[in-house]
Each structure stands twice: as C-alpha cells, then as structure tokens.
Amino acid sequence: MPVTLPQHPLRLPDFRLLFLGRTISTLGDAVVPAALAIAVTRATGSSGALALVLGCAMVPRLLLLPLGGVVGDRVNPRLVALVTDLVRAAAQLAVGLELLADQPRLAPIAAAEAVGGIASAFAIPTATPLVAATVAGPQRMRANALLASAANAARLGGPALAGVLVWTAGAGWAFLLDGASFLVSAALLARLRVRHTPGERRSLRADLLHGWGEVRSRDWYWTSLVGHGVWNGAAAVLLTLGPLIATRRLGGEGVWIAMTQAAAFGVLAGSLLAGRYRPRRPVLVANLGLSLYALPLAALAVAAPAPVTVAAYALAMTGLGFLSPVWQTVVQQEFPPQVLARVTSYDWLLSLAAAPLGYTLAPLAADAWGSTGPLLVTAALVALACAGTAAVPGVRRVGRSTGTDAGAGAGAGTGTCVVDEHPGNPEKVAGTVRRNPTI
C-alpha cells in the first residue's frame, strides 16, 4: 500500500502567510537591540538610562502576560496578533521619529517602549496557538523548524544592518524599519484564516487558575522555567553592562555590534543543530546548553580579549538556539490546545520575571563594586540554575515517549519561544530565553 507523505508546511497557504509575517517582523526586530543600546548610550552615556528604557518595555509585559494568555485562549489568536502588530508598529515609529530629532528625549522613548511592551504581552501567547491552528500535528515539528531557522537567519543580518543604519542614516531609521515590518506582518495576518475553538468559558480568575494548574502539574515544566528565569536575569545583566564594557574596555562600539552579530549566528546554528541532533532527553540536553551563558558573562567580567568574548557569546547563544525549537515542540505535544496561550503566557512570565531585577540591580552593583563581581556572581548562578534541572525526574524523562525526541520527524525542532527575542531572545532573544528577550 503506498505511503502518503505529509504536505510540506510551506504548501499550506495559511502557514505560508504566518511564516512570511513572522520572518519579516523578526528582521525588523533584529536591528533594534543594537541600535537601541548604542543610541541611548550615545545620548546619555549612562547604563542606568539604558536599563530604564529596557525596563519600561519589560515590566508591563510581565504584569499583563497572564491576561494576554487568557485573551489568547478566549479570542481568535489571529485577531489578537493583528491588533498587537499595529500597536507595536505605532510604538516603534514613534521611537524612530524621536531618535531622528536633534536632541532625542529619554521620556518619550521610554513611554513608547512601554506601549510596545503592553502590546507584546498580548502578542506573545498567540505564537504557539497560531502554529497549532495552521499546521497539523505530524508537520508541526517541521513547521516550527522552518520558523526558527528563518527567524534566526533574519536576526543574523540584523546587527550588521543596525550598524550600517546607526553610522550612516541614524539609529532612528532602525526603529522606522521595525515599525514598517510590523505593518507588513499585520497585512499578512489580515489574510490569514484559522479556526479557533475556545475552551470552556470561566471567570477570569478561574481561567488564570486553570492555566496555572496545568503548569504546576508538570515538574519538568515549572522547574525548567526557574532555570530559564535565571538565564533571562543573567541576560539582562549582560545587556545592561555589556555595551559600556565593550565600548570602553574591549575596543569600541564595533565590538558590541560584533557580539550581537555573533549571538544571532549562534542562535541560528543552535536551531539548525536541533534539527539534526535528537537526544533521548531533549529538555535535559537543552537546559544544559543554556548553562553555557556563564561563558560570556565571565569573559566580560575579566575583560577578556574581544575575539574570546565574541566567541563565548556565540557559543552561549547556540545553547539558546537549540533550546527554543526543542522546547516549543515538547510544549505543543504535552499540553492540550485549549490552554496553549495561557501556558505560553506563564512560560514567558516565569522565564522573564528576573529580567527587570537584572536591569535594575546591574548598574547599581556595578557603580558600587565595579562590573567584575556582579558579572562573575551572575555567571555562577546561571550555570547552577540551568544545569541543576538535571536533578528533576521529569526533565530527564519528558520527550522520550511522546515522539518528540528533540526531533522526531523530519527535520527538526520548532519555533522560538526565548528571546524573543528574547534575552536578551537576548532578543530569550533576547529574546527571548527564548525566548530571546532581545538579543
């Protein structure tokens, strides 16, 4: 009897629209982290000012993520994603226009980033449900791998493009480009058609508690999120202190551009590795890969030569790139579709909760004791928290009997989750873990 091969995800019209929109908006986002760091540092000369702007985007995102998860499960995720793309486009265009002024003001930039953070709290939980709604189960692994590879390839060119824009036309044009990319993404989402079957309607409190119950019932999930949270706190420390260290001690602004470029390359390499290396314990291996983030923190702490620091950052972000596809595939297979948005919102909430703490404490600690001590302490914490998940039975077991195996199926891992974008994605890139919190 002939075997019918599943259709390639890009042959599915709805997934193709989603794929194009995600890739274009990611390219726009990829130019922002480096441009923002340089623009704010150049305008103020203060790591505290950069921390303020980053915190203004992060705090409302964290506070509203659970509500965003409930909305994502109750309302068609396509509509939520479309509206939030329009809001984020307006926010980034406002930042771009402010930076193009003769004397950019910090307050309007911070306010616009806060608006963008609010919108992202509702946008982030729609990512997993949209993939699940446009691609059937057997092909989700491949679809998510395509999304991850395309997004990471877009991020690879982002820092270089940011450098060109900053040094020629001005940092504001990076934000205008990002705003335009959100508009294109919204136009593509407007053509997308997905069926949405909401779960049982409850009160807001009951919906929140039900989603939290799903998270708490899986030891592999919530313990991994603790490690991911420490990772994102460490990423916030690096993103806050790194630009000034690179500029003043390692050779100039070009070193920071090189670091962000290397990070993007590392995330891409990690996502490609996830498509070829299929460990029997995918979550365990992925969490161990995150512990590599201790390397660039230690390199910055001792002001290691620029090539060593850049290479360490690339290796660390390879761990993030590997985790993101593997993690999202496991989540899509282990949770029922009616709670995916809420589960994703709690995922991001717990993963990113430590980031504002890192943004706040990093400049204070550096002013009090210098940058070496805080960076070394952070390096030890991230290594211990991520590698320590190996002691959890569920982390060692999950994926072995679900067909996930970090890659059961054709070609690879899955979407994004960090950074991101992000830690930074980075993004968990930053960013963004996974998640790239802005690499």
C-alpha positions in Angstrom: 0.0 0.0 0.0 1.6 3.3 -1.0 2.6 5.7 1.8 1.2 9.3 1.6 3.8 11.8 2.6 2.6 14.7 4.6 2.4 18.0 2.7 5.3 20.4 3.2 4.2 23.2 5.6 5.0 26.0 3.1 2.5 24.5 0.7 -0.2 25.3 3.2 -1.5 28.9 2.4 -2.2 29.9 5.9 1.1 28.7 7.3 2.9 30.4 4.4 1.3 33.8 5.4 2.2 33.2 9.0 5.8 32.3 8.0 6.3 35.4 5.9 4.8 37.7 8.5 6.9 36.3 11.3 10.1 36.4 9.2 9.6 40.0 8.1 8.8 41.3 11.6 11.7 39.4 13.0 14.1 41.0 10.6 12.7 44.4 11.7 13.1 43.5 15.3 16.7 42.2 14.8 18.0 45.7 14.1 16.5 47.2 17.3 18.6 45.8 20.2 22.0 47.0 19.0 20.6 50.3 17.7 18.8 51.0 21.0 21.8 50.2 23.1 24.1 52.5 21.1 21.5 55.3 20.7 20.7 55.5 24.4 24.3 55.1 25.5 25.5 57.7 23.0 22.8 60.1 24.0 23.1 59.7 27.8 26.5 58.0 28.5 24.6 56.0 31.2 23.9 52.3 31.6 21.2 53.3 34.0 19.3 55.2 31.2 19.5 52.1 29.0 18.3 49.9 31.9 15.3 52.3 32.4 14.3 52.0 28.7 14.6 48.2 28.7 12.7 48.0 32.0 9.9 50.2 30.7 9.3 47.6 27.9 9.7 44.6 30.2 7.7 45.4 33.3 4.2 46.0 31.6 4.9 42.9 29.5 5.4 40.8 32.7 2.4 42.3 34.5 0.0 41.7 31.7 1.2 38.3 30.3 -1.3 36.2 32.2 -4.2 38.4 31.0 -2.7 38.1 27.5 -2.8 34.3 27.8 -6.5 34.3 28.8 -7.3 36.6 25.9 -5.4 34.3 23.5 -7.4 31.3 24.6 -10.7 33.1 24.5 -10.3 35.1 21.3 -9.1 34.1 17.9 -5.3 34.4 18.2 -5.1 35.8 14.6 -7.1 38.8 15.6 -5.1 39.4 18.8 -1.8 39.1 16.8 -3.0 41.5 14.1 -4.1 44.2 16.6 -0.9 44.0 18.6 1.2 44.2 15.5 -0.5 47.5 14.6 0.1 48.9 18.2 3.8 47.8 18.1 4.2 49.4 14.7 3.0 52.8 16.1 5.3 52.5 19.1 8.4 51.8 17.1 7.6 54.5 14.6 7.3 57.0 17.5 10.7 55.9 18.9 12.3 56.3 15.4 10.9 59.8 14.9 12.2 60.8 18.4 15.7 59.5 17.7 15.8 61.4 14.4 15.2 64.7 16.3 18.2 66.9 17.0 18.0 66.2 20.8 16.2 62.9 21.5 14.4 62.8 24.8 14.5 59.8 27.1 10.9 60.1 28.4 9.1 59.7 25.1 11.3 56.8 24.1 10.7 55.0 27.4 6.9 55.7 27.1 6.8 54.3 23.6 8.7 51.2 24.6 6.2 50.7 27.5 3.3 50.8 25.0 5.2 48.2 22.9 5.7 46.1 26.0 2.0 46.1 26.7 1.2 45.0 23.2 3.7 42.2 23.3 2.1 40.9 26.5 -0.9 40.0 24.3 1.1 39.1 21.2 3.5 36.6 22.8 0.9 34.0 23.9 -0.6 33.8 20.3 2.6 32.3 18.8 2.1 28.7 19.8 -1.7 28.6 19.1 -1.2 30.1 15.7 1.2 27.3 14.6 -1.0 24.7 16.1 -4.0 26.1 14.2 -2.4 26.3 10.8 -0.4 23.1 10.7 -1.5 19.5 11.6 0.3 17.7 14.4 2.6 15.5 12.3 4.0 18.5 10.5 4.3 21.0 13.4 7.9 19.9 14.1 9.0 20.8 10.6 6.9 24.0 10.5 8.4 25.2 13.8 11.8 24.4 12.5 11.2 26.5 9.4 10.0 29.4 11.5 13.0 29.1 13.8 15.6 28.9 11.0 14.1 31.8 9.1 13.8 34.0 12.2 17.3 33.2 13.3 18.6 33.9 9.8 16.9 37.2 9.8 18.4 38.0 13.2 21.8 37.1 11.8 21.7 40.1 9.5 20.0 42.4 12.0 23.1 43.7 13.9 25.1 44.4 10.8 22.1 46.3 9.3 21.8 48.2 12.6 25.4 49.2 12.5 25.0 50.5 8.9 21.9 52.5 9.9 23.4 53.9 13.1 26.6 55.0 11.4 25.0 56.4 8.3 21.4 57.4 8.4 21.0 57.4 12.2 19.6 55.0 14.8 16.0 56.3 14.3 15.8 54.6 10.9 16.3 51.2 12.6 13.1 51.8 14.5 11.2 53.1 11.4 12.2 49.9 9.7 10.9 47.8 12.6 7.6 49.7 12.6 7.2 49.1 8.9 7.9 45.4 9.4 5.0 45.2 11.9 2.7 46.8 9.4 3.6 44.2 6.7 3.1 41.4 9.3 -0.4 42.9 10.1 -1.3 43.0 6.5 -0.4 39.3 6.1 -2.3 38.3 9.2 -5.3 40.1 7.9 -5.4 37.5 5.1 -4.8 34.5 7.4 -7.8 32.3 8.2 -7.6 30.0 11.2 -10.4 28.1 13.1 -10.5 28.8 16.8 -12.3 26.6 19.3 -12.2 28.3 22.7 -12.3 26.2 25.8 -14.9 26.2 28.5 -15.8 29.8 29.4 -15.0 30.6 33.0 -14.3 33.7 35.1 -11.0 35.5 34.6 -9.8 34.2 37.9 -10.8 30.6 37.1 -9.1 30.8 33.7 -5.9 32.0 35.3 -6.0 29.3 38.0 -6.7 26.6 35.4 -3.7 27.6 33.3 -1.5 27.8 36.4 -2.7 24.3 37.4 -1.6 22.9 34.0 1.9 24.5 34.6 2.2 23.3 38.2 1.2 19.7 37.4 4.3 19.1 35.3 7.6 19.2 37.2 9.7 19.3 34.1 7.9 22.4 33.0 8.0 24.7 36.0 11.5 23.7 37.2 12.8 24.4 33.7 11.1 27.8 33.8 13.0 28.6 37.0 16.3 27.9 35.2 15.1 29.9 32.2 14.2 32.8 34.5 17.7 32.9 36.0 19.0 32.8 32.4 17.0 35.9 31.5 18.1 37.7 34.6 21.7 37.0 33.6 20.9 38.2 30.1 19.6 41.5 31.5 22.8 42.0 33.4 24.8 41.3 30.2 22.7 43.6 28.1 22.9 46.4 30.6 26.7 46.2 31.4 27.9 44.7 28.1 27.6 47.7 25.8 29.7 50.0 28.0 32.3 47.4 28.7 32.6 46.6 25.0 32.9 50.3 24.2 35.3 51.4 26.9 37.4 48.3 27.5 37.3 46.0 24.6 37.7 48.2 21.6 34.6 50.4 20.9 31.1 50.2 19.6 32.1 47.8 16.9 32.8 45.1 19.5 29.3 45.3 20.8 27.9 45.1 17.2 30.2 42.1 16.7 28.9 40.5 19.8 25.2 40.9 18.8 26.1 39.6 15.3 27.8 36.6 16.8 24.8 36.0 19.1 22.5 35.9 16.1 24.8 33.5 14.3 24.9 31.3 17.4 21.1 31.1 17.7 20.9 30.1 14.1 23.5 27.4 14.5 21.7 26.1 17.5 18.3 25.9 15.7 20.0 24.0 12.8 21.7 21.7 15.3 18.3 21.0 16.9 17.1 19.7 13.6 19.9 17.1 13.3 20.8 16.1 16.9 17.9 14.2 18.5 18.8 13.4 22.1 16.6 10.9 24.1 16.3 13.5 26.8 15.6 16.7 24.8 14.7 19.1 27.7 17.6 18.0 29.8 20.1 18.5 27.0 18.6 21.9 26.1 18.7 23.1 29.7 22.4 22.1 29.9 23.1 24.1 26.8 21.6 27.2 28.4 24.3 26.9 31.2 26.8 28.0 28.6 25.6 31.5 29.1 28.1 31.7 32.0 30.9 31.9 29.5 30.3 35.4 28.0 29.5 36.8 31.5 32.8 35.6 32.8 34.6 36.9 29.7 33.2 40.3 30.2 34.0 40.2 33.9 37.7 39.8 33.3 37.7 41.9 30.1 38.9 39.0 28.0 40.2 39.9 24.5 37.4 40.9 22.2 37.6 37.7 20.0 37.3 35.5 23.1 34.3 37.4 24.3 32.6 37.4 21.0 33.2 33.6 20.6 31.9 32.9 24.1 28.7 34.9 23.4 28.2 32.9 20.1 28.6 29.6 21.9 26.2 30.6 24.7 23.6 31.7 22.2 23.9 28.4 20.4 22.5 26.8 23.5 19.5 29.2 23.3 19.0 28.4 19.6 19.0 24.7 20.4 16.6 25.0 23.3 13.9 27.1 21.6 12.9 24.6 18.9 13.1 21.6 21.2 11.1 23.4 24.0 8.3 24.6 21.8 7.8 21.2 20.2 7.6 19.5 23.6 5.1 22.1 24.8 2.8 21.7 21.8 2.7 18.0 22.3 2.4 17.9 26.1 -0.4 20.4 26.6 -4.0 20.5 25.3 -4.6 23.1 22.6 -7.3 24.9 24.7 -4.7 26.1 27.2 -1.7 26.7 25.0 -2.0 30.5 25.2 -2.2 30.5 29.0 0.6 28.0 29.3 2.7 30.1 27.0 2.0 33.3 29.0 3.0 31.7 32.2 6.1 30.3 30.4 7.1 33.8 29.4 6.1 35.3 32.8 8.2 32.9 34.8 11.1 32.9 32.3 11.3 36.7 32.1 10.5 37.6 35.8 14.1 38.0 36.7 14.9 40.3 33.8 13.7 43.6 35.4 15.7 42.7 38.5 18.8 42.3 36.4 18.2 45.6 34.6 17.7 47.4 38.0 20.5 45.8 40.0 23.2 45.5 37.4 24.0 49.3 37.1 23.6 49.7 40.9 26.0 46.9 41.7 28.5 48.0 39.0 28.5 51.5 40.5 29.1 50.2 44.0 31.6 47.4 43.4 32.6 47.6 39.7 31.4 45.3 37.0 33.6 42.3 37.7 31.9 41.0 40.8 28.3 41.2 39.6 29.2 39.5 36.3 31.0 36.6 38.0 28.2 36.0 40.5 25.7 36.1 37.7 27.8 33.6 35.7 27.8 31.2 38.7 24.0 31.5 39.2 23.0 30.8 35.6 25.3 27.8 35.4 23.9 26.3 38.6 20.2 27.0 37.9 20.2 25.6 34.3 22.4 22.6 34.9 20.6 21.9 38.2 17.4 20.9 36.4 19.2 17.6 35.7 18.1 16.5 39.2 14.4 16.7 38.3 13.0 13.3 37.2 10.5 14.9 34.7 13.3 16.8 33.0 15.2 13.6 32.4 12.1 11.8 31.2 10.0 14.1 29.1 10.1 13.6 25.3 11.3 10.0 25.4 7.8 8.6 24.9 6.0 11.3 23.1 7.7 11.2 19.7 9.4 14.4 20.5 13.0 13.1 20.9 14.1 16.6 20.1 13.3 16.0 16.6 11.1 13.1 15.9 10.1 13.8 12.4 11.6 15.3 9.5 13.8 17.9 10.0 13.9 19.5 13.3 13.0 21.4 16.2 10.4 24.1 16.4 9.6 27.7 16.7 11.0 30.2 19.1 9.8 30.6 22.3 13.1 32.9 24.3 14.5 35.9 23.4 12.3 36.9 21.9 13.9 37.5 21.5 14.2 37.4 23.6 17.4 37.7 26.4 18.1 39.3 25.5 15.6 36.2 23.0 19.0 38.3 24.4 16.1 39.2 21.7 15.3 34.9 25.1 16.3 37.0 22.3 16.6 38.2 23.7 14.8 37.5 23.5 13.6 35.8 24.2 15.1 32.9 26.9 13.6 32.1 24.4 12.9 33.1 24.0 15.2 35.8 23.1 14.4 38.7 25.3 16.0 40.9 22.8 19.3 39.6 21.8 
